[in-house]
Amino acid sequence: MGAQMQKIRTEWVELQSGADTEDVTTIDAYVAIPQGEGTFPVVVVIQEIFGVNSHIRDVTERVAQLGYVAIAPAIYQRQIKGFDRGYDSAAVTEGRKYKEQTRADELLRDIQAAMDYGRSLPQGRAGSCGCMGFCFGGHVAYLGATLPDVGATAVFYGAGITTWCPGEIGATVDRTDQIKGRLVGFFGTADPLIPLDQVETMRDALVKNYVDHAVKIYDGVDHGFFCDQRGSYNREAAADAWTQVVNLFSDCL
C-alpha cells in the first residue's frame, strides 16, 4: 500500500463463526476500517493469551492505518466473553487456562469468519488475506496460514508450534504442508518459552514443504518484545519487525 497513513474508524462487531456448519458461534471482533477511497485487503490480528486488550486493539488500528481492513476476533469467546487483561501474573494464569480449552477447528473457523466478514464490507477487497498473531496468537496465526484464503502470515513469538496443537493430537507444525502463502516469523534468543531448537524445527518444516518464508531471530530479545506494555518490550526489534510486516503485506496482498 502507499506510504500515506489512512484515517480509520473502529467498532466492535459480531461474527458468525462456522456459519457453513452446524456449530455456529457468535463471537465479538474489534474492527478498524480505512476511510480512504476504494477497497482494501483484509488482515486478521490474533490476540495474545490476554484477550483483545488495548495492545491488540492498537496493533489492529496500526494495520488499518496502513490501508487494510483489520479485524481482531475474540478467540476466547467460547470460554469467556469480553476477555481483556493486562500483563500481571494472575492474567497469565487465567489466559493460559483459556488457551488450553481452545480447539484448532474452532480457531480456524474464527479466522475464516473474520476474513469473510472483512471482505463482505464495502471497503473490503476480495482475494487473499493477511494474518498476524502474537504469543499464543502467533501459534494460531501459523495454524491460520493453512487456510486457502491466507496469502501472508506474520508469526510473533508463537510458542508450542512444534510441540502441540490446540485440542488435537500432534503438533501444528505437522500441518505446514498446507501453507500456500508467505510466512514470516519473529523470535528472540532470550525467550524462555520458545527454545531455539523449536524455532529450527519449524524452519526445517517450512523448508521441507517449500513454503515461501523468512525467520528473524533477534539476539538477546525476550518473549513479548513487540508489546510496549510489557517489560520485555524491545524498541529496536519491534521497529524492525514492523517494517518487515509492512513489506510482507504490501508484497503479498
PASEBA-1860 file (N, C-alpha, C; in nm, 3 decimals):
! residues 253
1> MGAQMQKI> 0.085/-0.119/0.000/0.000/0.000/0.000/0.088/0.123/0.000 ~ 0.029/0.238/-0.022/0.103/0.362/-0.025/0.153/0.401/0.112 ~ 0.248/0.498/0.116/0.309/0.538/0.241/0.218/0.626/0.325 ~ 0.120/0.691/0.263/0.032/0.780/0.337/-0.057/0.701/0.432 ~ -0.061/0.747/0.559/-0.141/0.679/0.659/-0.289/0.710/0.637 ~ -0.371/0.608/0.649/-0.513/0.622/0.629/-0.583/0.668/0.757 ~ -0.684/0.753/0.742/-0.775/0.778/0.853/-0.862/0.654/0.869 ~ -0.896/0.620/0.992/-0.971/0.497/1.017/-1.090/0.524/1.110
9> RTEWVELQ> -1.180/0.428/1.112/-1.283/0.424/1.215/-1.282/0.284/1.276 ~ -1.323/0.274/1.400/-1.319/0.146/1.470/-1.455/0.113/1.529 ~ -1.480/-0.015/1.547/-1.604/-0.059/1.608/-1.592/-0.205/1.650 ~ -1.678/-0.245/1.742/-1.694/-0.385/1.777/-1.810/-0.441/1.695 ~ -1.789/-0.561/1.642/-1.892/-0.626/1.562/-1.907/-0.770/1.610 ~ -2.007/-0.839/1.558/-2.026/-0.980/1.586/-2.003/-1.060/1.458 ~ -1.927/-1.168/1.471/-1.901/-1.259/1.361/-1.976/-1.389/1.383 ~ -2.017/-1.451/1.274/-2.079/-1.582/1.281/-1.973/-1.686/1.244
17> SGADTEDV> -1.910/-1.742/1.345/-1.803/-1.839/1.323/-1.863/-1.976/1.296 ~ -1.818/-2.039/1.187/-1.873/-2.168/1.148/-2.009/-2.157/1.083 ~ -2.031/-2.048/1.010/-2.163/-2.022/0.950/-2.204/-2.131/0.852 ~ -2.106/-2.202/0.796/-2.137/-2.308/0.699/-2.140/-2.446/0.764 ~ -2.147/-2.449/0.897/-2.151/-2.576/0.969/-2.273/-2.578/1.061 ~ -2.290/-2.687/1.134/-2.398/-2.695/1.232/-2.356/-2.638/1.367 ~ -2.230/-2.597/1.378/-2.175/-2.546/1.504/-2.145/-2.397/1.490 ~ -2.250/-2.318/1.476/-2.234/-2.174/1.457/-2.220/-2.106/1.594
25> TTIDAYVA> -2.117/-2.022/1.606/-2.093/-1.950/1.730/-2.078/-1.801/1.699 ~ -2.146/-1.717/1.774/-2.131/-1.573/1.759/-2.014/-1.527/1.844 ~ -1.916/-1.461/1.782/-1.801/-1.410/1.855/-1.783/-1.261/1.826 ~ -1.732/-1.189/1.924/-1.704/-1.047/1.906/-1.574/-1.028/1.829 ~ -1.560/-0.915/1.765/-1.436/-0.881/1.696/-1.420/-0.730/1.694 ~ -1.298/-0.685/1.709/-1.265/-0.543/1.700/-1.219/-0.514/1.558 ~ -1.282/-0.418/1.494/-1.256/-0.390/1.353/-1.209/-0.247/1.337 ~ -1.104/-0.230/1.257/-1.055/-0.097/1.219/-1.058/-0.088/1.067
33> IPQGEGTF> -1.122/0.016/1.016/-1.152/0.026/0.873/-1.096/0.157/0.817 ~ -1.016/0.150/0.712/-0.968/0.273/0.648/-1.084/0.352/0.588 ~ -1.070/0.483/0.588/-1.175/0.570/0.536/-1.139/0.632/0.402 ~ -1.034/0.582/0.339/-0.996/0.632/0.209/-1.084/0.577/0.098 ~ -1.058/0.624/-0.022/-1.134/0.577/-0.139/-1.090/0.437/-0.178 ~ -1.182/0.361/-0.235/-1.150/0.230/-0.287/-1.171/0.119/-0.186 ~ -1.115/0.002/-0.218/-1.126/-0.115/-0.131/-0.987/-0.154/-0.081 ~ -0.987/-0.235/0.026/-0.863/-0.266/0.095/-0.856/-0.414/0.130
41> PVVVVIQE> -0.737/-0.474/0.122/-0.723/-0.614/0.164/-0.754/-0.630/0.313 ~ -0.787/-0.751/0.351/-0.823/-0.781/0.490/-0.705/-0.845/0.562 ~ -0.681/-0.802/0.686/-0.578/-0.862/0.772/-0.643/-0.899/0.905 ~ -0.624/-1.023/0.947/-0.676/-1.070/1.076/-0.564/-1.063/1.179 ~ -0.592/-1.001/1.293/-0.496/-0.985/1.402/-0.537/-1.076/1.517 ~ -0.449/-1.166/1.557/-0.482/-1.265/1.659/-0.418/-1.226/1.793 ~ -0.499/-1.226/1.895/-0.463/-1.182/2.029/-0.356/-1.269/2.095 ~ -0.294/-1.213/2.199/-0.214/-1.290/2.293/-0.309/-1.367/2.386
49> IFGVNSHI> -0.255/-1.433/2.488/-0.341/-1.501/2.584/-0.423/-1.401/2.666 ~ -0.394/-1.273/2.652/-0.458/-1.171/2.736/-0.584/-1.110/2.674 ~ -0.628/-1.165/2.563/-0.752/-1.119/2.501/-0.731/-1.005/2.404 ~ -0.842/-0.953/2.353/-0.837/-0.838/2.262/-0.825/-0.714/2.350 ~ -0.706/-0.697/2.406/-0.682/-0.588/2.501/-0.632/-0.464/2.428 ~ -0.589/-0.364/2.503/-0.553/-0.236/2.441/-0.435/-0.251/2.345 ~ -0.342/-0.342/2.374/-0.230/-0.363/2.282/-0.277/-0.420/2.149 ~ -0.361/-0.521/2.154/-0.410/-0.582/2.030/-0.498/-0.484/1.952
57> RDVTERVA> -0.577/-0.407/2.022/-0.658/-0.305/1.953/-0.568/-0.201/1.887 ~ -0.460/-0.164/1.955/-0.366/-0.068/1.897/-0.301/-0.124/1.771 ~ -0.259/-0.250/1.773/-0.199/-0.311/1.655/-0.300/-0.316/1.541 ~ -0.424/-0.349/1.573/-0.530/-0.354/1.472/-0.547/-0.218/1.406 ~ -0.543/-0.114/1.486/-0.555/0.021/1.431/-0.434/0.058/1.346 ~ -0.316/0.019/1.389/-0.194/0.049/1.311/-0.199/-0.019/1.175 ~ -0.247/-0.142/1.173/-0.260/-0.214/1.046/-0.359/-0.142/0.954 ~ -0.472/-0.099/1.009/-0.572/-0.029/0.928/-0.518/0.102/0.874
65> QLGYVAIA> -0.437/0.171/0.951/-0.379/0.297/0.905/-0.287/0.277/0.785 ~ -0.236/0.156/0.768/-0.154/0.125/0.652/-0.237/0.103/0.526 ~ -0.369/0.083/0.544/-0.456/0.063/0.430/-0.509/-0.079/0.419 ~ -0.549/-0.135/0.534/-0.609/-0.269/0.538/-0.733/-0.267/0.627 ~ -0.830/-0.347/0.593/-0.940/-0.373/0.685/-0.886/-0.472/0.788 ~ -0.870/-0.428/0.912/-0.806/-0.509/1.014/-0.910/-0.557/1.116 ~ -0.906/-0.685/1.148/-1.006/-0.746/1.235/-0.937/-0.833/1.339 ~ -0.972/-0.811/1.467/-0.918/-0.891/1.576/-1.032/-0.969/1.641
73> PAIYQRQI> -1.049/-1.096/1.605/-1.157/-1.176/1.664/-1.124/-1.217/1.807 ~ -1.226/-1.225/1.891/-1.210/-1.267/2.030/-1.209/-1.419/2.035 ~ -1.091/-1.478/2.023/-1.082/-1.624/2.008/-1.109/-1.700/2.138 ~ -1.125/-1.629/2.250/-1.163/-1.695/2.375/-1.315/-1.690/2.399 ~ -1.390/-1.646/2.301/-1.533/-1.621/2.321/-1.608/-1.744/2.370 ~ -1.568/-1.862/2.327/-1.637/-1.983/2.370/-1.610/-2.014/2.517 ~ -1.499/-1.962/2.569/-1.465/-1.983/2.709/-1.514/-1.868/2.798 ~ -1.502/-1.746/2.749/-1.538/-1.629/2.829/-1.562/-1.511/2.735
81> KGFDRGYD> -1.663/-1.432/2.763/-1.695/-1.316/2.680/-1.626/-1.192/2.734 ~ -1.577/-1.108/2.644/-1.519/-0.980/2.682/-1.386/-0.991/2.755 ~ -1.309/-1.095/2.727/-1.183/-1.115/2.798/-1.082/-1.009/2.756 ~ -1.030/-0.933/2.853/-0.938/-0.821/2.828/-0.856/-0.802/2.955 ~ -0.729/-0.843/2.950/-0.644/-0.840/3.068/-0.512/-0.769/3.041 ~ -0.447/-0.729/3.148/-0.313/-0.673/3.140/-0.209/-0.784/3.144 ~ -0.092/-0.756/3.204/0.020/-0.848/3.192/0.076/-0.894/3.326 ~ -0.007/-0.895/3.431/0.041/-0.943/3.559/0.030/-1.096/3.566
89> SAAVTEGR> 0.081/-1.153/3.675/0.088/-1.299/3.685/-0.050/-1.364/3.689 ~ -0.146/-1.296/3.751/-0.282/-1.350/3.756/-0.341/-1.360/3.616 ~ -0.314/-1.258/3.532/-0.363/-1.259/3.394/-0.298/-1.372/3.314 ~ -0.169/-1.397/3.340/-0.101/-1.507/3.271/-0.167/-1.641/3.305 ~ -0.193/-1.662/3.434/-0.256/-1.787/3.477/-0.394/-1.803/3.415 ~ -0.472/-1.696/3.417/-0.608/-1.702/3.362/-0.605/-1.723/3.211 ~ -0.519/-1.648/3.144/-0.512/-1.658/2.998/-0.468/-1.795/2.951 ~ -0.373/-1.855/3.023/-0.328/-1.989/2.987/-0.438/-2.092/3.008
97> KYKEQTRA> -0.520/-2.073/3.110/-0.632/-2.164/3.135/-0.726/-2.168/3.016 ~ -0.759/-2.051/2.962/-0.849/-2.048/2.848/-0.782/-2.099/2.721 ~ -0.652/-2.071/2.709/-0.579/-2.121/2.592/-0.590/-2.273/2.583 ~ -0.577/-2.340/2.697/-0.581/-2.485/2.698/-0.717/-2.541/2.659 ~ -0.819/-2.457/2.660/-0.954/-2.502/2.625/-0.990/-2.478/2.478 ~ -0.901/-2.415/2.402/-0.930/-2.387/2.262/-0.909/-2.512/2.177 ~ -0.967/-2.509/2.057/-0.956/-2.619/1.962/-0.919/-2.565/1.825 ~ -0.833/-2.638/1.757/-0.784/-2.591/1.628/-0.897/-2.568/1.528
105> DELLRDIQ> -0.994/-2.659/1.522/-1.101/-2.643/1.424/-1.182/-2.517/1.452 ~ -1.205/-2.486/1.579/-1.281/-2.365/1.614/-1.200/-2.239/1.585 ~ -1.071/-2.242/1.613/-0.985/-2.127/1.584/-0.981/-2.098/1.434 ~ -0.973/-2.203/1.354/-0.973/-2.185/1.209/-1.106/-2.125/1.161 ~ -1.215/-2.168/1.221/-1.346/-2.109/1.186/-1.350/-1.960/1.221 ~ -1.291/-1.925/1.335/-1.291/-1.784/1.376/-1.212/-1.698/1.278 ~ -1.097/-1.748/1.235/-1.016/-1.673/1.139/-1.090/-1.661/1.006 ~ -1.150/-1.771/0.961/-1.224/-1.767/0.836/-1.342/-1.671/0.845
113> AAMDYGRS> -1.411/-1.671/0.959/-1.524/-1.579/0.977/-1.479/-1.434/0.972 ~ -1.362/-1.406/1.030/-1.310/-1.269/1.026/-1.276/-1.227/0.883 ~ -1.215/-1.317/0.807/-1.183/-1.285/0.668/-1.310/-1.264/0.587 ~ -1.407/-1.352/0.605/-1.532/-1.340/0.529/-1.604/-1.210/0.563 ~ -1.605/-1.175/0.692/-1.670/-1.050/0.732/-1.599/-0.930/0.669 ~ -1.469/-0.927/0.678/-1.395/-0.814/0.623/-1.417/-0.796/0.475 ~ -1.420/-0.906/0.402/-1.439/-0.897/0.257/-1.583/-0.866/0.219 ~ -1.676/-0.884/0.315/-1.816/-0.850/0.287/-1.845/-0.701/0.303
121> LPQGRAGS> -1.754/-0.629/0.366/-1.773/-0.485/0.386/-1.755/-0.409/0.255 ~ -1.817/-0.293/0.242/-1.795/-0.213/0.121/-1.648/-0.179/0.099 ~ -1.575/-0.165/0.209/-1.432/-0.131/0.198/-1.344/-0.254/0.181 ~ -1.399/-0.373/0.198/-1.321/-0.495/0.190/-1.293/-0.538/0.048 ~ -1.177/-0.593/0.026/-1.137/-0.637/-0.108/-1.139/-0.789/-0.115 ~ -1.192/-0.842/-0.221/-1.188/-0.986/-0.243/-1.045/-1.032/-0.265 ~ -1.020/-1.158/-0.241/-0.886/-1.211/-0.265/-0.817/-1.253/-0.137 ~ -0.686/-1.273/-0.147/-0.609/-1.323/-0.035/-0.608/-1.224/0.082
129> CGCMGFCF> -0.601/-1.282/0.203/-0.599/-1.203/0.326/-0.467/-1.224/0.399 ~ -0.440/-1.135/0.492/-0.324/-1.150/0.579/-0.366/-1.197/0.716 ~ -0.271/-1.251/0.790/-0.296/-1.294/0.927/-0.169/-1.269/1.008 ~ -0.185/-1.215/1.128/-0.071/-1.193/1.216/-0.115/-1.220/1.359 ~ -0.022/-1.272/1.440/-0.059/-1.303/1.577/0.061/-1.298/1.669 ~ 0.031/-1.283/1.798/0.131/-1.260/1.900/0.114/-1.360/2.014 ~ 0.228/-1.414/2.063/0.222/-1.505/2.177/0.138/-1.628/2.134 ~ 0.038/-1.668/2.208/-0.049/-1.777/2.162/-0.108/-1.743/2.026
137> GGHVAYLG> -0.137/-1.616/2.003/-0.187/-1.574/1.873/-0.089/-1.599/1.760 ~ 0.042/-1.599/1.790/0.140/-1.634/1.689/0.127/-1.779/1.649 ~ 0.103/-1.865/1.746/0.076/-2.006/1.718/-0.050/-2.020/1.632 ~ -0.155/-1.948/1.673/-0.281/-1.956/1.599/-0.265/-1.900/1.457 ~ -0.183/-1.797/1.441/-0.158/-1.743/1.307/-0.091/-1.847/1.218 ~ 0.004/-1.924/1.274/0.067/-2.031/1.197/-0.038/-2.133/1.155 ~ -0.127/-2.166/1.246/-0.239/-2.254/1.214/-0.325/-2.193/1.104 ~ -0.355/-2.063/1.117/-0.437/-1.993/1.018/-0.374/-1.987/0.881
145> ATLPDVGA> -0.241/-1.993/0.876/-0.172/-1.989/0.747/-0.209/-2.107/0.659 ~ -0.266/-2.211/0.718/-0.305/-2.329/0.639/-0.436/-2.308/0.565 ~ -0.509/-2.201/0.596/-0.634/-2.173/0.525/-0.605/-2.125/0.383 ~ -0.682/-2.170/0.285/-0.655/-2.132/0.146/-0.661/-1.982/0.120 ~ -0.741/-1.908/0.198/-0.758/-1.765/0.174/-0.645/-1.680/0.230 ~ -0.553/-1.740/0.306/-0.445/-1.663/0.370/-0.323/-1.659/0.278 ~ -0.286/-1.540/0.236/-0.173/-1.524/0.146/-0.047/-1.473/0.212 ~ -0.057/-1.425/0.337/0.060/-1.371/0.407/0.037/-1.384/0.557
153> TAVFYGAG> 0.137/-1.433/0.629/0.123/-1.456/0.773/0.246/-1.406/0.847 ~ 0.223/-1.333/0.957/0.331/-1.289/1.046/0.312/-1.356/1.181 ~ 0.413/-1.433/1.223/0.409/-1.509/1.347/0.504/-1.445/1.447 ~ 0.449/-1.381/1.550/0.531/-1.320/1.654/0.539/-1.413/1.775 ~ 0.659/-1.463/1.800/0.690/-1.548/1.916/0.577/-1.644/1.953 ~ 0.536/-1.721/1.853/0.432/-1.821/1.876/0.492/-1.947/1.939 ~ 0.454/-1.973/2.064/0.509/-2.087/2.136/0.432/-2.214/2.107 ~ 0.501/-2.327/2.114/0.437/-2.457/2.105/0.401/-2.504/1.966
161> ITTWCPGE> 0.443/-2.433/1.863/0.407/-2.471/1.726/0.457/-2.611/1.693 ~ 0.572/-2.647/1.748/0.632/-2.778/1.717/0.600/-2.885/1.819 ~ 0.525/-2.851/1.924/0.503/-2.948/2.033/0.357/-2.982/2.058 ~ 0.261/-2.899/2.013/0.120/-2.931/2.037/0.033/-2.859/1.936 ~ -0.093/-2.896/1.933/-0.193/-2.829/1.851/-0.320/-2.821/1.934 ~ -0.382/-2.704/1.944/-0.497/-2.687/2.035/-0.607/-2.791/2.014 ~ -0.631/-2.870/2.118/-0.739/-2.967/2.115/-0.718/-3.085/2.024 ~ -0.596/-3.104/1.974/-0.570/-3.209/1.876/-0.451/-3.295/1.918
169> IGATVDRT> -0.441/-3.413/1.861/-0.322/-3.496/1.875/-0.219/-3.449/1.773 ~ -0.093/-3.445/1.813/0.012/-3.398/1.723/0.044/-3.252/1.745 ~ 0.116/-3.193/1.651/0.161/-3.054/1.663/0.118/-2.975/1.540 ~ 0.101/-2.846/1.560/0.060/-2.758/1.449/0.160/-2.760/1.335 ~ 0.288/-2.775/1.365/0.390/-2.778/1.260/0.365/-2.891/1.161 ~ 0.294/-2.995/1.204/0.266/-3.107/1.114/0.174/-3.067/0.998 ~ 0.113/-2.949/1.008/0.024/-2.901/0.902/0.093/-2.807/0.805 ~ 0.224/-2.795/0.817/0.298/-2.698/0.736/0.279/-2.720/0.586
177> DQIKGRLV> 0.257/-2.844/0.547/0.240/-2.871/0.404/0.114/-2.809/0.347 ~ 0.025/-2.758/0.433/-0.098/-2.693/0.386/-0.081/-2.543/0.365 ~ 0.034/-2.488/0.401/0.057/-2.344/0.388/0.093/-2.311/0.244 ~ 0.018/-2.220/0.182/0.042/-2.184/0.043/0.097/-2.043/0.026 ~ 0.073/-1.954/0.125/0.122/-1.817/0.115/0.259/-1.801/0.176 ~ 0.302/-1.675/0.193/0.431/-1.645/0.254/0.414/-1.632/0.406 ~ 0.512/-1.680/0.481/0.509/-1.673/0.627/0.640/-1.615/0.677 ~ 0.630/-1.519/0.768/0.748/-1.460/0.832/0.734/-1.476/0.983
185> GFFGTADP> 0.838/-1.529/1.049/0.836/-1.550/1.192/0.936/-1.462/1.264 ~ 0.903/-1.421/1.386/0.989/-1.333/1.466/1.007/-1.394/1.605 ~ 1.133/-1.416/1.643/1.164/-1.481/1.770/1.287/-1.414/1.833 ~ 1.307/-1.440/1.962/1.422/-1.385/2.032/1.504/-1.493/2.099 ~ 1.635/-1.474/2.106/1.721/-1.576/2.166/1.705/-1.585/2.317 ~ 1.649/-1.481/2.380/1.632/-1.481/2.525/1.489/-1.517/2.566 ~ 1.412/-1.574/2.475/1.274/-1.611/2.503/1.272/-1.745/2.577 ~ 1.233/-1.748/2.705/1.235/-1.874/2.780/1.123/-1.970/2.740
193> LIPLDQVE> 1.024/-1.920/2.667/0.910/-2.003/2.630/0.931/-2.077/2.497 ~ 1.029/-2.032/2.419/1.049/-2.090/2.286/1.196/-2.121/2.266 ~ 1.240/-2.242/2.300/1.378/-2.280/2.276/1.413/-2.269/2.127 ~ 1.536/-2.232/2.100/1.576/-2.210/1.961/1.570/-2.338/1.878 ~ 1.582/-2.455/1.945/1.570/-2.578/1.866/1.430/-2.596/1.811 ~ 1.330/-2.541/1.882/1.193/-2.545/1.829/1.178/-2.452/1.709 ~ 1.241/-2.338/1.715/1.239/-2.246/1.600/1.303/-2.313/1.479 ~ 1.413/-2.383/1.502/1.481/-2.451/1.391/1.397/-2.565/1.336
201> TMRDALVK> 1.325/-2.636/1.423/1.235/-2.741/1.376/1.126/-2.683/1.287 ~ 1.072/-2.569/1.328/0.972/-2.500/1.247/1.031/-2.458/1.113 ~ 1.150/-2.399/1.116/1.213/-2.356/0.992/1.240/-2.475/0.900 ~ 1.284/-2.586/0.957/1.309/-2.705/0.875/1.181/-2.752/0.806 ~ 1.068/-2.745/0.877/0.940/-2.786/0.818/0.901/-2.692/0.704 ~ 0.925/-2.564/0.721/0.895/-2.468/0.616/0.980/-2.494/0.491 ~ 1.107/-2.523/0.514/1.197/-2.553/0.402/1.155/-2.682/0.333 ~ 1.131/-2.785/0.413/1.094/-2.917/0.358/0.970/-2.910/0.272
209> NYVDHAVK> 0.876/-2.824/0.311/0.749/-2.815/0.239/0.746/-2.700/0.138 ~ 0.861/-2.643/0.110/0.875/-2.540/0.007/0.784/-2.420/0.032 ~ 0.768/-2.382/0.158/0.688/-2.265/0.192/0.775/-2.141/0.177 ~ 0.722/-2.040/0.110/0.791/-1.911/0.099/0.795/-1.849/0.239 ~ 0.914/-1.828/0.294/0.921/-1.786/0.434/1.049/-1.711/0.467 ~ 1.047/-1.649/0.583/1.167/-1.591/0.645/1.149/-1.604/0.795 ~ 1.257/-1.633/0.866/1.255/-1.642/1.011/1.360/-1.547/1.066 ~ 1.314/-1.450/1.144/1.403/-1.350/1.202/1.422/-1.381/1.350
217> IYDGVDHG> 1.549/-1.398/1.392/1.580/-1.425/1.531/1.662/-1.309/1.585 ~ 1.609/-1.242/1.688/1.674/-1.124/1.745/1.759/-1.164/1.866 ~ 1.886/-1.129/1.862/1.979/-1.166/1.967/1.947/-1.092/2.098 ~ 1.936/-1.167/2.207/1.914/-1.109/2.338/1.773/-1.058/2.364 ~ 1.680/-1.089/2.274/1.543/-1.036/2.284/1.452/-1.141/2.347 ~ 1.362/-1.095/2.434/1.276/-1.181/2.515/1.138/-1.198/2.450 ~ 1.059/-1.284/2.510/0.921/-1.305/2.468/0.842/-1.174/2.485 ~ 0.749/-1.149/2.394/0.666/-1.030/2.403/0.736/-0.901/2.366
225> FFCDQRGS> 0.843/-0.910/2.289/0.925/-0.791/2.261/0.853/-0.684/2.180 ~ 0.744/-0.720/2.112/0.675/-0.621/2.028/0.579/-0.534/2.108 ~ 0.541/-0.579/2.227/0.438/-0.511/2.306/0.499/-0.405/2.397 ~ 0.464/-0.280/2.373/0.521/-0.171/2.452/0.457/-0.158/2.590 ~ 0.367/-0.249/2.624/0.308/-0.252/2.758/0.374/-0.358/2.847 ~ 0.473/-0.427/2.794/0.539/-0.533/2.868/0.684/-0.494/2.898 ~ 0.735/-0.547/3.010/0.872/-0.517/3.047/0.974/-0.572/2.948 ~ 0.934/-0.669/2.869/1.022/-0.730/2.770/1.026/-0.654/2.637
233> YNREAAAD> 0.954/-0.543/2.630/0.949/-0.465/2.505/1.089/-0.425/2.461 ~ 1.117/-0.442/2.332/1.245/-0.402/2.275/1.217/-0.313/2.155 ~ 1.246/-0.186/2.169/1.209/-0.087/2.068/1.272/-0.118/1.932 ~ 1.400/-0.154/1.931/1.469/-0.175/1.804/1.415/-0.299/1.732 ~ 1.398/-0.408/1.807/1.346/-0.530/1.744/1.202/-0.509/1.698 ~ 1.122/-0.439/1.777/0.982/-0.414/1.739/0.975/-0.331/1.612 ~ 1.060/-0.231/1.601/1.060/-0.145/1.481/1.102/-0.225/1.358 ~ 1.203/-0.308/1.373/1.249/-0.388/1.260/1.141/-0.487/1.216
241> AWTQVVNL> 1.078/-0.552/1.314/0.974/-0.649/1.281/0.856/-0.581/1.213 ~ 0.820/-0.464/1.260/0.707/-0.393/1.199/0.737/-0.358/1.054 ~ 0.858/-0.315/1.026/0.896/-0.286/0.888/0.882/-0.409/0.800 ~ 0.920/-0.524/0.852/0.909/-0.647/0.774/0.763/-0.688/0.754 ~ 0.679/-0.662/0.854/0.536/-0.690/0.838/0.476/-0.600/0.731 ~ 0.510/-0.473/0.735/0.462/-0.379/0.634/0.498/-0.430/0.494 ~ 0.623/-0.472/0.477/0.667/-0.521/0.347/0.597/-0.652/0.308 ~ 0.577/-0.739/0.407/0.509/-0.866/0.380/0.370/-0.844/0.323
249> FSDCL> 0.291/-0.763/0.390/0.155/-0.742/0.344/0.151/-0.661/0.213 ~ 0.240/-0.567/0.202/0.245/-0.487/0.078/0.279/-0.574/-0.043 ~ 0.370/-0.667/-0.023/0.414/-0.753/-0.134/0.315/-0.863/-0.169 ~ 0.240/-0.911/-0.070/0.162/-1.034/-0.088/0.012/-1.014/-0.100 ~ -0.038/-0.894/-0.059/-0.184/-0.875/-0.059/-0.225/-0.772/-0.161
END
